């Protein structure tokens, strides 16, 4: 099972990877002179990177797929998309504010 520490560490890694991959794809698309929406591109990249990260977690940890783990992975992918849209720092700040109350 995924602990909150593992979840947040993976979310940080996915946030960094999404930023890097998004910039690389933007550079390629600019070179090809193709039009794109930056937010949609970041969202798609974050879902792909987040999905592969969840798949890697399943393989590494030997997690059995059940309803709870699938729900956690869906939340993880959604959170990675939110991080891509608004930034990891704002998401961590929200978690800290919620945990503080």
C-alpha positions in Angstrom: 0.0 0.0 0.0 1.1 3.6 -0.6 1.8 5.7 2.4 1.4 9.4 2.4 5.2 9.9 2.4 5.5 7.7 -0.7 2.5 9.4 -2.3 4.0 12.9 -1.8 7.5 11.8 -2.9 6.1 10.3 -6.0 4.0 13.4 -6.6 7.1 15.6 -6.3 9.0 13.4 -8.7 6.1 13.4 -11.2 5.8 17.2 -10.9 9.5 17.6 -11.8 9.4 15.1 -14.6 6.2 16.6 -16.0 7.8 20.0 -16.2 10.9 18.7 -17.9 9.0 16.5 -20.4 6.5 19.3 -21.1 9.3 21.7 -21.9 10.9 19.2 -24.2 7.7 18.5 -26.1 7.0 22.3 -26.4 10.5 22.8 -27.9 9.8 20.0 -30.4 6.4 21.4 -31.3 7.8 24.9 -31.6 10.5 23.6 -34.0 7.7 22.0 -36.1 5.7 25.2 -35.9 2.7 23.4 -34.6 0.0 25.1 -32.4 -0.7 23.7 -29.0 -2.4 24.6 -25.7 0.3 24.7 -22.9 -2.2 23.7 -20.2 -3.6 20.8 -22.2 -0.1 19.6 -23.1 1.0 19.7 -19.4 -2.2 17.9 -18.5 -1.7 15.1 -21.0 2.0 14.7 -20.1 1.2 14.6 -16.4 -1.4 11.9 -16.9 1.0 9.8 -18.9 3.9 10.3 -16.5 1.6 9.8 -13.5 0.2 6.6 -15.0 3.6 5.2 -15.7 4.7 6.1 -12.2 1.8 4.2 -10.7 2.5 1.2 -12.9 6.1 1.3 -11.7 4.9 1.5 -8.1 2.8 -1.6 -8.6 5.7 -3.5 -10.1 8.2 -2.4 -7.4 6.0 -2.8 -4.4 4.1 -5.8 -5.5 0.9 -4.1 -4.6 -2.2 -6.2 -5.3 -4.7 -4.4 -7.5 -7.9 -3.9 -5.5 -10.5 -1.2 -5.3 -8.5 0.8 -2.8 -5.3 0.8 -4.7 -7.0 1.7 -7.9 -8.7 4.6 -6.2 -5.4 5.8 -4.8 -3.8 5.6 -8.2 -6.7 7.5 -9.8 -6.3 10.2 -7.1 -2.6 10.2 -7.8 -3.0 10.8 -11.5 -5.6 13.6 -10.8 -3.2 15.2 -8.3 -0.3 15.0 -10.8 -2.6 16.8 -13.3 -3.4 19.5 -10.7 0.3 19.9 -9.9 1.0 20.4 -13.6 -1.7 23.1 -13.8 -1.1 25.1 -10.6 2.3 23.9 -9.4 3.5 21.4 -6.8 4.2 24.1 -4.2 0.6 25.2 -4.0 -0.6 21.6 -3.6 1.8 21.0 -0.8 0.7 24.3 0.9 -2.9 23.2 0.6 -2.1 19.8 2.2 -0.3 21.5 5.1 -3.2 23.9 5.7 -5.7 21.0 5.7 -3.4 18.9 8.0 -2.9 21.9 10.4 -6.7 22.2 11.0 
